[in-house]
Amino acid sequence: MCGIVAYAGPGDTTAILLEGLRRLEYRGYDSAGVAVAARRKIKRVRVVGRVEELTDPVGADLTGSYPAGIAHTRWASHGPATTANCHPHTDGSGRIAIAHNGILDNAEQLRAEITAAGGVLTSDTDSEVLAHLIAAQLEAGAESLVAATSAALDRVRGTYGVVVLDAREPDTIVAARHGSPVVIGVGDGEMFIASDPAAIAHHTRKVVYLDDGELATVTAGDYATITRDSRRTIKAPVELTAAAEGYELDGYPDFMTREMHAQPEAMRRALAGRLDPRWGTTRLDGILLDARELRSLRRVTIFGCGSAYYAAEAGALLIEQLARIPAEAQPASELRYRNPVVDSDTLYIAVSQSGETADTLVAVEELQRKGARVIGCVNVVGSSIGRACGQGMFLHAGPEVSVASTKAVTNMTLSFAMLAVLLGRIRDLSPADGARLVAGLEKLPAQVEQILADDEHIAQIARTYANASRMFFLGQVRGWPVAREGAQKLKEISYIHAEAYPGSELKHGPLALIDESMPSVVVIPDDDVLERNLSTIEQIAARGGPVIAVTSAELPKSAPITHMIRVPHNSPELDPILLTIPLQMFAYHTAVALGRDVDKPRNLAKSVTVA
């Protein structure tokens, strides 16, 4: 959630740090700060509010040339959004400054120890204790900043991505990682550190990802990495896959619009080289299991958080229908606490756009601890989940900035569709059905372009209902995960209360809420439960409720529908991918009509990297 940027080099340090923070704004935050080492003292500026509000105080207080600096955007966890709680934090003497992402579980115990020893803590945060612990190690004779940092981290329990600045060694930054991402950018005579490659992609394409338990010493000209027990590690830079241009608006009014309209091309990238029309199957070379191993699977469990979980539900349904393997989706935030029963015949799939979602990563580690076979479905190759799994499906969605995920979620479901076809053809899916589905997959990007061209029609419907205080989203079987994702999108960016229900459950209680003020969005694929969906519409209309039908079917003219959004028909199994797109657009236009900040909805962050 929070963002870290650090820089060592001859450039304009504060300008580079501010630019990096701006590129991390999409992650969500409520305060920001910058710190540099100057004349054996730390100088820092912190504000509650947007990064832009740092510009004037930084210009006034941090002018001049500094060999290194660190910066941070914070999302309040320990203590409210106040200047005192902003990062970077310092120790009592002002020698050490730190910026920290993560949660320190034993912070209260450490705070009590520091206070009892005469230390003065000026914030409510857990993070501040790190600055005091590191300073204490240096005062006790630690031989270097990295040694002091390592010794201090031995005292803490929890997760961290941290950068450390010492006023007495102003050209050096120490970074460390455990459960929260840290990446080093290798430049020409300059070095960058960040919690997200987005902050540094425009400066360098060469990066080094720290692993859990690693620390790095970084200067303008070099970097060195070690383990917590001081063993040297060799980390060669790798090429950053995401283009810096993916973080620019390119003439669009906001990132959500840009990313919705990027979906056809993102889908084409995901499909490229993966379809085999000759055999009616797909190729997913990132899955390092042969046909015999895949055929031996007896169950598939997919897990993720938020929209990734709803994509997992759609994926589980596809796998069960096409491969006839029992499949289920679980929220990773629950799975990690359930002490899951693991067996050797189950394939577990972790799905995450960023590959850094803390709940999902912890679930991966817990499953692997129990001997489970876990593969990843992520959008960032070098991400924590991607590296922990070591195999899986790369989404190829490109950088996604808006908090409300669009193209990444679409490519998640698309990837699960390809996996379902692959598993199905290994088992009992006929060549004819395989060929039909491969042809359907090939058609999807062009069909999404048709839906995006219907923008004004969908916008008009959204404006009609923008003042509603609540909405239902209903769907059955294939339409149910689509309805859940549609409700998620609406509430996260418009702040309208939206609830998703299986259409078949409407008469078992929720029907009591239907009246003329409660619009219902009904997702209607052209499949074998079409008549049941029409029955749902009749029940709503009989109580005076407005009905917005989102459908791939030819509905009877007599159906009591208030507004209809049509999508092209593909195949029953693949139509849900298409039906998701207009719900993104509906949520977007509703939010715009209400004046919401669609890219940065309140209380939310792009990647939840604290558990």
N, C-alpha and C positions, 0 to 999 in steps of 0.2 A: 504494500500500500504506500508506505513512505518512500521517498526517493533520496538517493545519495549521489553526489557528484564530487570528484576531487581532481586536482590538476597539479602537476609539477612540470615547470618548464619556463622558457623565456617569454611566453606570450602574456597578454593582458589577463592576469589571473582572475580578477573579479569579473571581467566581462565574459570570460569563458565559463566560469561557474554559473553566472546568471543565465547564460544561453542554455547550458545544460539543464538547469532547473526548469526553464520554460518548456523544454522538450519532454520533461517528466510530468508536466501539469496534468496530462490526461489520466495519470494514475490516481488522482484524488488527493487532496491535502487541505489543511486549514491554516497552516503557518509555514514560514520559510526563514532560512538564515544562512549567512556566509561567515566564514572565519579564515583569517590568514595570520601568519607569524610575522611580527614586525618589532624590531629592536628588542628581541628577547622577551616579548610579550605577545599574547594573543590579542588580535583586534577582531571584533565580530560585530555584525549587525543582524538583528532578528526582528521580524514583524509578524503579527497575526493578520492573515489575509493573503492576497495573491502575490506571486513573485514580482509582478510589476511594481508593487508597493515597496520593494527593496531597492529599486533603482536610485531614487534620490538619496536615501541615507547611505547607501554604498558609495555613491559618488562623492558625498561629503566626507565620509569617515575612512574609506578604504582606498583613497587615491594613492598612486605610486606603484612601484614595481615590487612584487612579492614572488619568491621562488616557488611557493606552494600554497595551496589553500583547499578548504573543504566546504561543502554546502549541503543543504538538506531541505526537503519538504516533508512536513510532519502531518500525520493524521492522528488526532488525539486518541490515546489509549489509556495511559496513566496520567491523569490530571487533565483539566480542560485546556482549551486553546487560549493560552495566555503567552505574553512575551517571555516570562520566566520559564515556561515549559517548552519553548521553541529550542530546536537544535541550531547550531552546535552548542554542546554543553562544555563547560570548563571545570577544572578543579579549583580549589579555594585560592591557590596562588596565581592562577591565570597562566600557568605554564602549559598545560595540556588541554587540547580541544578534541572532542570526539563528535562524530555523527553516527547514529545507530539505528538500524532497522531490526525489528524483532521484539521479543518479550523476554525479560529476565525474571524467571520464576521466583528466585530467592532475593529479589530486590529489597523487600522490607527488612529482612534480616541484615543485609549488607548496609542498608541505610542506618539501621540502629547501631551497628558496629562503628561506622564512620562518625556518627554523631557522638557516640560515647568516647571516641578517641580525640574529640575536639574539633572534628571537621564540621564545616558549615555547608549544608545543602540548601540550595536556593530555589529548587523546583519540586514539583510533585512527581517527577518522572522516575521510572526505573533506570533509564539510560544514564542519568547523571553520575550514578555510582561508578561507572566504568572510568570516567575521567579521574575520579578520586583514587580508585584502586591503582590505575596506571602510574599516577603521580607518586603514590606511596611506594611503589616498587622501584621507581627511579631514585627516590630519596633514600631508599634502603640499599642502594648500590647496584641495581640492575645494570648490566654491561651495555645495553642498547635499548632503543625504543621498542624494537620487536621483542626482545627478551622480556621487557617490562609488561608489554601488552599480553604476551603469552602467559606470563605468571598471573596477571590480573584475571585473564579469562579462565584460568584454572579455578578461580573462586566462584564463578557464576554458573548457574543452571538455567537453561532456556535456549533461545535462538538468537542469533545475531548475524548481521552483516555490518561491519564497523570500519570506519576510517579514523586514524589518529594522527594528530599534528602536535609536534613539540616545538615550543618557541625557541628552545636552545639548539635545535637541530632543524632549522626552518626549511631546508631543501629536501626533507624526507617525509614521506607519508607511509604509515603502516596500515595495512588492510587485513581483515580477518573475516572468516566465514564459518558459520555453523547454522544451517537451516534457512538462511536468507541470502539471496544471490549477490555475488560480487564479481564484476568483470573488469579486467585491466585492458585499456586500449594502448597499443604500442604505436607511438608516433615517431617522427623524425626529430630527435633531440627533445622530445617532450612526451609525457605520459599522462594518461587519463584513467580515472577509476570511476565506476558507476554501479548502481544496483540494477540498471537496465541498459542494454546496448543502445536504446533510442537516444540516450543523452550524449553519446560519443560517436554515433555512426557517421556524422557529417565531418568528423575530424580524421578518423582512421577506420580501415576495414580489418586491421590485424588486432585480434583480441586474445586474451588468456582468461579462461574461466577458473576461478578458485573452486576447489572442492571443499566439502565439509571437513573441518579440522585443519585447514591450511591457513597460513599467514603469508603476507607478502610485504617486502620492503621495496618502496618505489621512489626513485629519484628521476630527474629529467632525462637522464641518459640510460637508465637500466632498471631492471626489476629482478628480485630474487624471491623464491618461494620456499617455505619450509613447513613441516608438519608441527603439530603442537609439542611433540617431543624433540624438536630441533633437528630433525632429519631433513636434509636438502632434497627438494623435489625438482624435477626437470619439466618445465611447462613450455612447450613450443607454441608460439602464436598460431591461431587458426583464422581462416577467412570468415568474416562476418557475412552471413547469408542475406540479411535484410538490407535493402537499399535505403539510403538516407532519404531519398525522395518520397518514400512511403510515409514519412512523418510530416509532409507538407500538404497544404490544402489544395493546391493546384487549381484555384479558381472556384472551388466549391464553397458554400456558405459555412460548412462545418464538416467535421470528420465523419460523422455518421452518414451524411449524404454521400460523401466521397466513397465510403466503404460499402454502402448499399449498392452503388452503381459500379463498384469494382467486382461485384460477385460473379458475373459471367466469366470474366477473365481469370479470376481466382479459381473458379470451377474447372476451366480449361486446363490450367496448370496442374490441378490435382488429378485430372483424368489422363494427362499426357503420358503415354508410354505404359499405361496401366490396363488398357482394355485390349482384349484378345478376341476379336469378332470371329476368327476362324473356329475357335473351340468354344465360343460362347462363355468365356470366363474372364477373370481379371488377374493381374499380376501385382502383387504387393511384396516387392523384394526386400523391404525393410523388416518383414516378419521372418525371422530366422528359424522357421519350423517347416519341415518338409511335409509332403502330402500325407504320409503315414501318421505323423504326429498330429496333424490337423484333423485327420479322420478319427483319431482315437479320443478326441475331446468328447466329454460327456456333458459339459455345462460351460457357459460363458457368462461372466459377470463383468459389467462395465460400470465404472464409477467416476464421478466428477462432481462439480459444485455449480449451482446456479444454472445458467443456460447450458453448460456442458452436461449437466445431469439430465436435462430434458432431451438433448441430442442423444445421450446414452439410452434413454427410454425408447426413442425412435429406432436406434441401432439394435437394441435387444429384440424389439419386435421384428425387425427385418431379418435378423439372424434366425430367430425361431421359425418364422414363416418360410424362409427360403432354404435353410439348412436343416430344419427340423431338429435343432439342438436346443434343449432348454436354456433360455437366456433371461437374464434379469439386469435391471439397472438399480444402482444404489447411490444415495448421496454420500460422497466421500467423507463429509463432515460427520456422518453417523457411523460409517463403516469402520473408521479408525478407532472408535470407542467400543465396538461390539465384540471384541475378541473373536473374530470370525473363524469359523471352521473351514480349514483349507484342505483340499484334496488334490491329488496329482493329476486328475482328469479334467480339472477346471482351468480355463484360460481367463485370466483377469486382464482387463484393459483400463488403464488410467487415461482419462481424457481431460485436457486443459489447454486453453489457448496459449497462455504465457509459458506453460510448463513449470511455473513457479508457485502455483496455488498450494499454500501450506498444508491445508487439510488433505488435499489429494496426495501430496508428497509424503506426508506422514503415513497415510494409508498404504502407499506403495511400500514404504520401508517396513511396516508392520506385516504386510503380506509376505514380503520376501524373507523376513525373519522366520516366518512359519514354513518356508520352503515353497511358496506359491510361484507359479510361472506368470510373470506380469509383463505386459508389453505396453508401450505408450502410444497415445494419439495426441500429438502436440504440434504447435505452430512454430516453435523455436528449437532448432536442432541442438544447440548447446545448453539448453535449459536443464534445470536440476532433475525434473522428471524424465526428460529425454535421456539424460546420461545415466540416471539410476536404473532405468529399464533396459537400456542398451539396444533395444529393437522396437519396431512398431511401425506406425504410419505417420508420415510427415504431412501436415495439412496443406502446405503450399498456399496459404491464404495471403501471405505478405503481411507487413506490419499492420496492426490494428490499434488505433489510438482511442476512438470513442469508447467510453465505458460500456455502453450497450453493444454487445457483440453482435455482428451481423454476418460478415463474410466468413469469419472463423467458424461460427456455429453451423452455417450452411455447409462448409467443407467438412465439418465433423460428421454430419449426417451422410453426406456424400461418401466419405471414407468408409463409414459403417455399411453403406449399401454395397460398395465394392467388396468389402470383406464378406458380407452375406452371400454375394454371388460366388465368390471364391470357395467358401465353405460348402455352399450348396452344390456346386459342380463336383467337388470332391466326393460328396455324398450322393444324394438322390435327385438333385435338380437336373431335369432333362436338357440335352443340348439345345432343343428348340426354345425352352424357357430361358436358358442362359443367353442365347442369341437375342431373344426379345428384350431382355433386361439390359444387355450391353448396348443395343441400339437405343434403348430409352435413356441410358446414361449419356450417350453421345449427344442426344437432343436437348438435354437439360439446360446448358448455358444459353442457347438461343431462346428457349422458352422463358428463362428468367429475364432476358432482355425485353421480351414482349410484356411481361408483367410490369417492369420498371417504366415502360412507356405509358402505362395507365396511371401515372402519378397524379394528375390533376383530378381524375375521378375519385381516387382514393382520398385525396386531400379534402375534397368537398364533403365526403361522408364523415371524415374525421372532424372537420369543423362543425358539422351538425351536432356531434355528440361530445364536443370538447368540454362542455359545462356539466356533463353528467358527473355525479359524485361517486358512482359505482357501476361496474359492468360485470357481466358473466361472460366467460369464454367456455364453449361447450364443444366436445368432440367425442367420437366413439372409436375405439380400437386404433386404427391408424391416425385418426384425427385427434386423439387424446393428447399425445405429446405435443402436437402442434398447438392445441389450445393452451396447454400449460406454458409453452414458450411465448405465445401471444400475450397472455396475461402478465407474464414476467416483464416483457418489453414495455407494456403500457404503464404498469405501476412504477417501474424504475425510472422512467424519464418524464412521465406526465404527472406522477404522484396521485393519480386516480386509483382508488381501491378497485382492484380487479381480481376476480376469483375464477379459477378454472375448475370445471367439474366434468366427469364423464357424462355425456348426454343421457345415458341410460339411468343415471343416478338422480336426474332432475326431479322425478316424481317421488323420490324417497327423502324428501325434506326441503331441498333448496327451492322448490317451486313456490313455497310460501313467500319468498322474497320478490317474486316477479310482479311488477306493476308497470304502469306507463312510464315511470321514471327510471326503470332499470333496463338499459339496452343489453341485448345478448348477442355476442358474436358466435355464430355456429359454423364450425369447420366441417365441410361436407365433401369428402373425396368421392369419386365415382367408383364405388366398390360395392361389396355385397351387404353393407349395412346402410345403404342409401335410404331405404324405406324407413328404417329406424330413426335416421336423422330428420327425415321429413315429419315423422311423428313428433319429434322433439320441438320442431318449429310450430306445429299445430298447438301443442300444449302451451307454448309461450304466448302465441298470438291470442289464444282463448282467454288469457289473463290480461290482455292489453299491452304486453311487452313488445317494444320494437325489436325487430330481428335484422341483424346484418349477416347475410349468408356469404361465406367465403368458400367457393366451390370449384371443382373441376368437372362437374356433371351438368347435364342439361336438365334443369329442374322444371317441373310442371308450372305452367303459367298461373295455375290456380293456387300455388303455394303462397301462404300469407307472409311474404318477405317484404320488409320495409326498404332495405337496400341490398344490392347484390354486387359482389366483387368476383369476377370470373377469372380463372387461370386456365392456361392450356392444359388439356389432358395428356398425360404421358402413359403411364401404366399404373394400376392400383397401388403397386408396391412403392413407386417413386413419386407419385403425386404429392405426398406429404412434404417433400422438399420444396415443391413449388408453392404449396399452400402457406408455407411459413413466410414467404417474401412479402405478400401484401400486409401481413400482420406487423412486420417491421415498419412498413410505410405508414400504416394506420397509426401506430404508436408515435412515430416521428411527427406526423402532421398534427396529431392531437397535442403533443408537447409544444410544438412551435406556436400553435394557436393560443396556448396558455402562457406563452412567453418564457418557457423553461430553457435552461442551458442544457441542450440535449447531449453534449459531449461530456459534461461534468455534473451529472445529477447529484443532488445533495446526499450526504451521508454515505456515498458509495465510492469505491475505488476500482480501477481497472483490474488490478491483480492483487488478490488478498494474500499477502505473504506473511501474515501473522496467524498463528493457529488459535 
